[in-house]
Amino acid sequence: MIARLRCCFCVAASVICAAQVSAVELFCDNFNTTGSSALWQVNAAPTANAGNQSATFAFNYGTLGIPAAPGSNDTLGLRLRANIPGTPDNPVTTRPVGTISGLSLSPVGMNFGTNYQLEFYAWSNHFGFNGNLADNVNSPGGTNNVLFAVGTSGTAPMVLGNPNAIAGGAPDGVAFATTGDGGIGNDYRVFAASGTFTPGTTAGVYAAGADVTAVQSSNAFYTAMFPPVAAPAVQADIAAAEFSDANLNPMLGTSQAGSFGFAWQKVTIVKNGTTVTWSINDALIATVDAAALTLGGANIAIGVSDVNTSTARYPSLVFTVFDNLVVTSLPSAGPAGDFTGDGVVDGADFLKWQRGESPSPLSAADLATWKAGFGTSAAALSVSAVPEPATIAIGLLGAAAMGVAARRRR
């Protein structure tokens, strides 16, 4: 395992805190320096089209009107682009025929074990509003897939089209994909160590339900989560200057409700044993039972890919920016009687029992568990800093009894 990065933004990541004393940061990158590129392996597919994919570290996304990601004091991040007409350094706007292609990135040589959490912020940019979403020669629309995965080897191209893997793509972990514009019909997809997506009708996978609409951005579950938003104003000027034609400016109007794009979204993937969950902004999107799956490894991946063969009319506006990425171990289970989950059995746990908020509300069994565990901790605590457990426990019980007696006298 390579030496991990310094802690980039522990406060912003909000995953290492007093309530999770046993969580350990395993890897993080705020993508603020071009030197970060040495820490990431780029896997493109098809191989022949690797030159049409782009990963730019320390990209100043503020030049495109995008605000700083939550927890950041700057507008530097990782920009990923796929199926760029021409080359990344010399894009063209004549819309030559392209090939469905993309790339994924994984930290070099990392093994995060069995239980870990991947969290980052993503901004997915596309062009085409107010129904102008179809990506073809007669339309100003264009978008990419955004992908994130766990349980991969880190050397396989996690590259997906619409809706399945493309030529050369080899998803070997549990992957999730969505589109920026919500315009392809299968907009929220699960890939269980396979290049074939899990249909919305599959029971127990998508939080939106178990029918064909569970993967569609038009489902009320997604439209409530992602309201329509406008593109940064500067992007309309970029579109007008980049490709002048008879079509209306594709950056005017608002996005489609239920779509992932044009806002910073917090993405969290948790692998806990054989269970993998995907959440956006702390709302559960999908759950995968990986017990019967053969995973390629214990690494992570992020990436983008195109959804069809036509190339972008406005190539500078089709991309995804990633920022403030962190991988942590999962906190271990707290000691018996730790009802608050902060790793310590103390008075706060007794108060939760007293308020009827312990696992078995107000039960004698939970009270006995708390008394037996009082003063223990998931972390090593100094004995000198902890008062005599029995004395405090008796005192708290006495205070509780006095409170009950006082209520009865009223």
C-alpha positions in Angstrom: 0.0 0.0 0.0 1.3 3.4 -0.9 1.7 6.0 1.8 -1.7 7.7 2.2 -2.2 11.4 1.6 -2.3 13.9 4.4 -5.7 14.6 5.8 -7.1 17.0 3.2 -10.4 18.1 4.6 -11.5 16.0 7.6 -14.1 18.5 8.7 -15.6 18.9 5.2 -15.8 15.1 4.8 -17.7 14.9 8.1 -16.8 11.2 8.5 -14.2 11.3 11.2 -15.6 12.8 14.3 -16.1 12.2 18.0 -19.1 9.9 17.3 -16.9 7.6 15.2 -13.8 7.3 17.2 -12.7 4.1 15.6 -13.0 5.3 12.0 -9.6 5.7 10.3 -8.9 7.8 7.2 -7.3 5.5 4.7 -7.0 7.8 1.7 -8.0 11.3 0.7 -7.4 13.7 -2.2 -8.8 17.2 -2.7 -7.2 17.2 -6.2 -5.6 20.7 -5.6 -2.3 19.8 -7.1 -1.2 18.2 -10.4 1.0 15.9 -8.3 -2.1 14.0 -7.3 -2.1 12.3 -10.7 0.8 10.1 -9.6 -1.5 8.6 -7.0 -4.2 7.5 -9.5 -4.2 4.8 -12.2 -6.2 5.7 -15.3 -8.1 2.9 -17.1 -9.7 3.8 -20.4 -11.9 1.8 -22.8 -11.8 1.0 -25.6 -8.0 1.2 -25.5 -7.8 2.6 -29.0 -9.8 5.6 -27.8 -7.8 6.4 -24.7 -6.6 9.6 -26.3 -10.1 11.0 -26.4 -10.5 10.8 -22.6 -9.2 13.4 -20.2 -8.4 13.6 -16.5 -7.3 17.0 -15.4 -6.0 17.4 -11.8 -6.1 20.9 -10.1 -8.6 22.0 -12.7 -10.0 25.5 -11.9 -13.7 24.8 -12.3 -14.5 28.3 -11.0 -13.7 29.5 -14.6 -17.0 27.8 -15.6 -19.0 29.6 -12.9 -19.1 26.6 -10.6 -18.9 27.5 -6.9 -16.4 25.9 -4.5 -17.4 22.4 -3.4 -18.7 22.1 0.2 -15.8 22.3 2.6 -13.4 23.9 0.1 -11.8 27.3 0.1 -10.9 27.1 -3.6 -12.3 26.0 -6.9 -9.7 23.3 -7.8 -10.7 19.7 -8.5 -10.5 16.8 -10.8 -12.2 17.2 -14.2 -13.0 14.0 -16.2 -14.2 14.1 -19.8 -15.1 11.3 -22.2 -15.4 10.9 -26.0 -13.9 14.3 -26.7 -14.0 15.2 -30.4 -10.5 15.8 -31.7 -8.2 15.6 -28.7 -8.4 17.0 -25.1 -5.9 19.7 -26.0 -7.3 20.4 -29.4 -11.1 19.8 -29.4 -13.2 20.3 -32.5 -16.8 21.3 -32.9 -17.6 19.7 -36.2 -19.1 16.7 -34.4 -17.2 13.8 -36.0 -18.6 10.3 -35.4 -17.2 9.0 -32.1 -17.1 5.8 -30.2 -18.8 5.1 -26.9 -15.9 5.4 -24.6 -14.7 6.5 -21.2 -12.3 6.2 -18.4 -12.1 5.3 -14.7 -9.5 6.2 -12.1 -8.4 4.2 -9.0 -5.8 5.0 -6.3 -2.6 3.1 -7.3 -2.2 -0.2 -5.5 -4.7 0.4 -2.7 -6.5 -2.3 -0.7 -9.1 -0.9 1.6 -10.1 -4.2 3.2 -13.6 -5.5 3.9 -15.4 -2.6 5.5 -14.8 1.0 4.2 -16.6 4.1 3.0 -16.0 6.2 -0.1 -17.3 9.8 0.0 -16.8 12.7 -2.4 -18.5 15.7 -4.0 -19.4 15.6 -7.7 -20.7 18.3 -10.1 -21.9 16.8 -13.4 -22.1 19.3 -16.2 -24.0 18.9 -19.5 -25.5 21.0 -22.2 -29.1 21.1 -23.3 -32.1 22.4 -21.4 -35.9 22.7 -21.8 -36.2 19.4 -23.6 -33.2 19.8 -25.9 -31.5 16.7 -24.5 -31.1 14.3 -27.3 -27.4 13.9 -28.2 -27.6 13.8 -32.0 -26.6 15.9 -35.0 -29.9 17.8 -34.9 -29.9 18.6 -31.2 -27.9 20.7 -28.9 -28.0 18.2 -26.0 -25.2 16.1 -24.6 -24.3 14.3 -21.3 -22.0 11.7 -19.8 -22.4 8.9 -17.3 -20.9 9.5 -13.9 -19.6 6.3 -12.2 -18.3 5.3 -8.8 -17.4 1.9 -7.5 -16.0 -0.2 -4.7 -14.6 -3.7 -4.6 -12.6 -3.3 -7.8 -9.1 -4.3 -8.5 -8.2 -0.8 -9.5 -6.8 -2.0 -12.8 -10.0 -2.7 -14.7 -11.7 -0.1 -16.9 -15.0 0.6 -15.1 -16.6 2.1 -18.3 -20.3 1.9 -19.0 -22.5 3.0 -21.8 -26.3 3.1 -22.0 -27.2 1.0 -20.2 -24.5 -1.6 -20.1 -20.7 -2.0 -20.4 -19.0 -0.9 -23.6 -16.4 -2.6 -25.6 -13.3 -3.0 -23.4 -15.2 -2.1 -20.3 -14.7 -4.6 -17.5 -16.6 -3.7 -14.3 -15.2 -6.0 -11.6 -16.7 -4.3 -8.5 -20.0 -3.0 -7.3 -20.5 0.1 -9.5 -23.2 2.8 -9.6 -23.8 5.2 -12.5 -26.0 8.1 -13.2 -26.4 10.8 -15.9 -26.0 14.5 -15.5 -29.1 15.4 -17.5 -31.5 12.5 -16.5 -32.3 12.1 -20.2 -31.5 8.4 -21.1 -34.2 6.5 -19.4 -31.9 4.4 -17.2 -30.6 7.3 -15.2 -29.8 5.6 -11.8 -28.1 2.3 -12.3 -26.5 -0.5 -10.3 -23.9 -2.9 -11.7 -23.3 -5.9 -9.4 -19.7 -6.8 -10.5 -21.1 -7.1 -14.0 -21.3 -5.0 -17.2 -25.1 -5.6 -17.2 -27.1 -3.2 -15.1 -29.6 -4.4 -12.5 -33.1 -3.6 -13.7 -35.4 -1.3 -11.7 -37.8 -4.3 -11.2 -35.3 -6.1 -9.1 -36.6 -6.3 -5.5 -34.6 -4.8 -2.6 -32.1 -2.8 -4.7 -33.4 0.6 -5.6 -34.8 2.8 -2.8 -37.2 4.3 -5.4 -39.1 1.0 -5.6 -39.1 -2.2 -7.5 -40.6 -1.3 -11.0 -39.3 -0.1 -14.3 -39.4 3.6 -13.1 -37.0 3.0 -10.2 -34.1 3.8 -12.5 -35.8 6.8 -14.2 -35.1 10.4 -13.3 -38.9 11.1 -13.7 -39.7 8.9 -10.7 -41.1 11.1 -7.9 -38.4 9.8 -5.6 -35.8 11.6 -7.7 -37.8 14.7 -8.7 -38.3 15.4 -5.0 -34.6 15.1 -4.4 -33.3 17.0 -7.4 -35.3 20.1 -8.3 -34.6 22.0 -11.6 -31.7 24.3 -11.6 -30.0 26.7 -14.0 -26.5 26.5 -15.4 -24.0 29.1 -14.3 -24.5 32.2 -16.4 -21.0 32.2 -17.8 -21.7 28.9 -19.5 -24.3 30.5 -21.9 -21.5 32.8 -23.1 -19.1 29.9 -23.6 -21.7 28.0 -25.6 -22.4 31.0 -27.8 -18.7 31.5 -28.5 -17.8 27.8 -28.9 -20.3 26.7 -31.5 -22.5 29.2 -33.4 -25.5 27.6 -35.2 -29.2 27.9 -35.7 -30.1 26.1 -32.5 -31.1 28.0 -29.4 -28.4 28.6 -26.8 -28.4 25.2 -25.0 -27.4 26.7 -21.6 -30.5 28.8 -21.1 -33.4 27.5 -19.0 -33.4 24.9 -16.3 -32.4 21.3 -15.9 -34.8 18.4 -15.8 -36.2 17.6 -12.4 -34.8 14.4 -11.0 -31.4 14.9 -12.7 -28.1 14.7 -10.9 -26.4 17.6 -12.7 -25.6 21.3 -12.0 -25.2 21.1 -8.3 -22.7 19.7 -5.9 -23.9 16.3 -4.8 -22.4 14.4 -1.9 -21.9 10.8 -2.9 -21.4 8.1 -0.3 -20.6 4.4 -1.0 -20.4 2.1 2.0 -19.1 -1.4 1.9 -20.0 -3.1 5.1 -19.1 -6.8 4.8 -21.1 -8.1 1.9 -23.6 -5.2 1.9 -22.9 -2.1 -0.4 -25.0 1.0 -0.2 -25.1 4.1 -2.4 -26.4 7.4 -1.0 -26.6 10.9 -2.4 -26.7 13.8 0.0 -27.3 11.2 2.8 -30.4 9.8 1.1 -30.2 6.1 0.3 -30.4 5.4 -3.5 -29.6 1.6 -3.7 -28.4 -1.4 -1.8 -26.5 -4.4 -3.2 -26.1 -7.8 -1.5 -22.6 -8.8 -2.6 -22.5 -12.1 -0.8 -22.6 -14.1 -4.0 -20.5 -11.8 -6.1 -16.9 -12.3 -7.1 -15.2 -8.9 -6.6 -12.0 -7.9 -8.3 -10.4 -6.4 -5.2 -10.8 -3.9 -2.4 -10.1 -0.7 -4.3 -12.4 2.2 -5.4 -13.0 3.8 -8.8 -14.5 7.0 -10.1 -15.1 7.8 -13.8 -17.1 9.1 -16.7 -18.2 7.7 -20.0 -20.3 8.7 -23.0 -23.8 7.3 -23.5 -23.8 7.1 -27.3 -21.5 7.4 -30.4 -22.2 11.0 -31.3 -19.5 13.5 -30.0 -20.3 16.6 -28.1 -21.4 19.8 -29.9 -20.0 21.8 -27.0 -17.1 19.7 -25.7 -15.9 22.1 -23.0 -19.3 21.9 -21.3 -19.6 18.1 -20.9 -17.6 16.9 -17.9 -17.8 15.9 -14.3 -15.7 17.5 -11.5 -14.8 15.6 -8.4 -13.6 17.2 -5.2 -12.9 16.4 -1.6 -12.7 12.6 -1.9 -12.0 10.5 1.2 -12.0 6.8 2.1 -12.3 5.8 5.7 -12.6 2.5 7.5 -16.0 1.9 9.1 -16.2 2.6 12.9 -16.3 -0.6 14.9 -19.3 -1.5 16.9 -19.3 0.3 20.3 -19.2 -1.5 23.6 -22.4 -2.9 25.1 -24.5 -0.1 26.6 -23.2 2.5 24.1 -26.7 3.6 23.1 -25.5 6.9 21.6 -22.9 5.3 19.3 -20.0 7.6 20.4 -17.8 4.7 21.5 -18.1 5.4 25.2 -20.6 4.0 27.8 -21.4 7.1 29.9 -24.2 9.3 31.3 -25.4 10.2 27.9 -26.3 6.6 27.2 -28.2 6.5 30.5 -30.2 9.5 29.4 -31.1 7.8 26.1 -32.4 4.8 28.1 -34.3 7.2 30.5 -36.0 8.9 27.5 -37.0 5.5 26.1 -34.5 5.7 23.2 -32.4 2.6 23.9 -32.8 -0.5 21.8 -35.5 -1.9 24.1 -37.1 1.3 25.5 -37.0 1.6 29.3 -36.3 -2.1 29.7 -34.6 -3.5 32.7 -32.3 -5.5 30.4 -31.0 -2.3 28.7 -30.5 -0.7 32.0 -28.5 -3.7 33.3 -26.4 -3.6 30.1 -25.6 0.0 30.6 -24.7 -0.5 34.3 -22.4 -3.4 33.4 -20.6 -1.5 30.7 -20.5 1.9 32.3 -17.0 3.5 31.9 -15.9 1.2 29.0 -14.9 2.6 25.7 -14.2 1.5 22.1 -11.0 3.6 22.3 -8.3 3.4 25.0 -9.2 5.9 27.7 -7.0 6.9 30.6 -8.2 5.3 33.8 -7.2 8.4 35.7 -9.5 10.6 33.5 -12.5 8.4 34.2 -14.3 8.6 37.7 -15.1 5.5 39.5 -17.9 3.9 37.3 -19.9 2.4 40.1 -20.1 5.7 42.0 -21.3 7.6 38.9 -23.8 5.0 37.9 -25.3 5.0 41.4 -25.4 8.8 41.3 -27.2 8.9 38.0 -29.7 6.2 39.1 -30.3 8.3 42.3 -30.9 11.4 40.2 -33.3 9.6 38.0 -35.2 8.3 41.0 -35.5 11.8 42.5 -36.8 13.1 39.1 -39.5 10.4 39.1 -40.4 11.2 42.7 -40.6 14.9 41.9 -43.0 14.3 38.9 -45.2 12.2 41.1 -45.6 14.9 43.8 -46.9 17.4 41.2 
